[in-house]
C-alpha cells in the first residue's frame, strides 16, 4: 500500500513539473481572438499553456497603453497578436448602434498611417520579450457593417504586412481564412463576428501556426 501511495505521489509531482515546463503562449487581440482562444487552448492542451490578454485589446492606442501590463513578468514563448478592426472603425458618440459605430457621421479611430505608426511601436515592444511573434492579419469586414466599410481590412493589412516584413515577424493570414469562414458561419448579416462553429474553424490556423513555433 505504501509503494502504491508513493508511486501516486511521484506521478502527481512529475505531472506538476511537466505543467510548469510547458511553453507559454499569449494571444493578444480583439473580440474575434477572444472567440477562438478557448478552441486554441483545447487544441494545444498538454503542449502549451495558452492565455489571452485581459479583456479586449481593441485598437492600437489601447495596445500602447496596456501592453506592459498584458505582458507582465511572464516569459512568453510565443505571442500571437492582432489589431485592426477597431482601428479602422468609425464611431459617433450620438450613435445608438452598439459601440457607437457610425461610418456616415462618425470619426475613424485611426487612419492607416496612424495605425502603422502605432503598430510598429507595438512590434518593437513585443520583440523585446524575446518571444516568437506571429501577427494575425485583420479579419474580414462584410458589407452592411454600420461602422466599417466593406473590405477596409485589406488596406490596413497592407500597412501591417510592410511592418511585419521589415521586422521579420511571422504572419498568420487570418484575413483570407476569415472571409471564407464568414460566408457560412457569420453571426449575422453585416456583423464581423462568428458563430461558435465559426470561431472553432478560425482557431485551426491559429493553433497550427502557434504549434509550429513551439
Residue pairs with C-beta under 8 A, 6 or more apart in sequence:
19 49
22 46
22 47
22 48
22 49
23 47
23 48
23 49
23 77
23 78
23 214
24 48
24 49
24 51
24 74
24 75
24 76
24 77
24 78
25 40
25 44
25 48
25 49
25 50
25 51
25 76
25 77
25 78
25 79
25 80
25 210
25 214
26 51
26 52
26 53
26 70
26 71
26 74
26 76
26 78
26 79
26 80
26 131
27 33
27 37
27 40
27 50
27 51
27 52
27 53
27 79
27 80
27 81
27 206
28 52
28 53
28 57
28 63
28 70
28 79
28 80
28 81
28 82
29 52
29 53
29 57
29 80
29 81
29 82
29 83
29 136
30 56
30 57
30 58
30 82
30 83
30 84
30 85
30 86
31 56
31 193
32 82
32 85
32 139
32 178
32 192
32 193
32 194
32 199
32 202
33 52
33 57
33 80
33 82
33 136
34 52
34 56
35 193
35 194
35 198
35 199
35 202
36 199
36 200
36 202
36 203
36 206
37 50
37 52
37 203
39 199
39 200
39 202
39 203
39 207
40 50
40 203
40 206
40 207
40 210
41 50
43 203
43 204
43 207
43 211
44 50
44 207
44 210
44 211
47 211
47 214
48 77
48 78
48 210
48 211
48 214
51 74
53 66
53 70
54 69
54 70
57 63
57 66
57 70
57 81
57 82
57 83
58 83
58 86
59 83
59 86
59 87
59 89
59 109
59 110
60 83
60 87
60 110
60 115
60 118
60 119
60 122
61 109
61 110
61 118
62 86
63 83
63 118
63 122
64 118
64 121
64 122
67 122
67 125
67 126
68 125
71 125
71 126
71 129
75 129
75 130
76 129
76 131
77 131
77 132
77 213
77 214
78 131
78 132
78 133
78 134
78 210
78 213
78 214
79 126
79 129
79 131
79 132
79 133
79 134
80 134
80 136
80 172
80 206
80 209
80 210
81 122
81 126
81 133
81 134
81 135
81 136
82 135
82 136
82 137
82 138
82 174
83 115
83 118
83 119
83 122
83 138
84 115
84 137
84 138
84 139
84 153
84 156
84 157
84 160
85 138
85 139
85 141
85 148
85 153
85 192
86 109
87 109
87 110
87 114
87 115
87 118
87 156
88 108
88 109
88 110
88 112
88 115
88 138
88 141
88 148
88 149
88 152
88 153
88 155
88 156
89 99
89 101
89 108
89 109
89 147
89 148
90 101
90 102
90 103
90 104
90 106
90 107
90 108
90 109
90 147
90 148
91 99
91 100
91 101
91 102
91 106
91 107
91 109
91 147
92 100
92 101
92 102
92 105
92 106
92 107
93 100
94 100
94 102
94 105
95 101
95 102
95 105
95 106
95 146
95 147
97 146
97 147
99 147
100 106
100 147
101 145
101 146
101 147
101 148
102 146
102 147
103 145
103 146
103 147
103 148
103 149
106 147
110 118
112 155
112 156
112 159
113 159
115 156
115 159
115 160
116 159
116 160
116 162
116 163
119 159
119 160
119 163
120 163
120 166
120 167
123 133
123 135
123 163
123 164
123 167
123 169
124 167
126 133
127 133
127 167
132 170
132 213
133 169
133 170
134 169
134 170
134 171
134 172
134 209
134 210
134 213
135 160
135 164
135 169
135 170
135 171
135 172
136 171
136 172
136 174
136 206
137 153
137 157
137 160
137 161
137 171
137 172
137 173
137 174
137 175
137 176
138 153
138 156
138 157
138 160
138 174
138 175
139 153
139 174
139 175
139 178
139 182
139 192
139 202
140 151
140 153
140 175
140 178
140 179
140 182
140 192
141 148
141 149
141 150
141 151
141 152
141 153
141 192
142 150
142 182
142 186
142 189
142 190
142 191
142 192
143 150
143 190
144 150
144 189
144 190
145 190
145 191
145 192
146 190
148 192
153 175
154 175
157 175
161 171
163 169
164 170
164 171
170 209
170 213
172 205
172 206
172 209
173 205
174 202
174 205
174 206
177 201
177 202
177 205
178 202
181 194
181 198
181 201
181 202
182 194
182 198
184 198
185 194
185 195
185 197
185 198
185 201
186 193
186 194
186 195
186 198
187 193
187 194
187 195
187 198
194 202
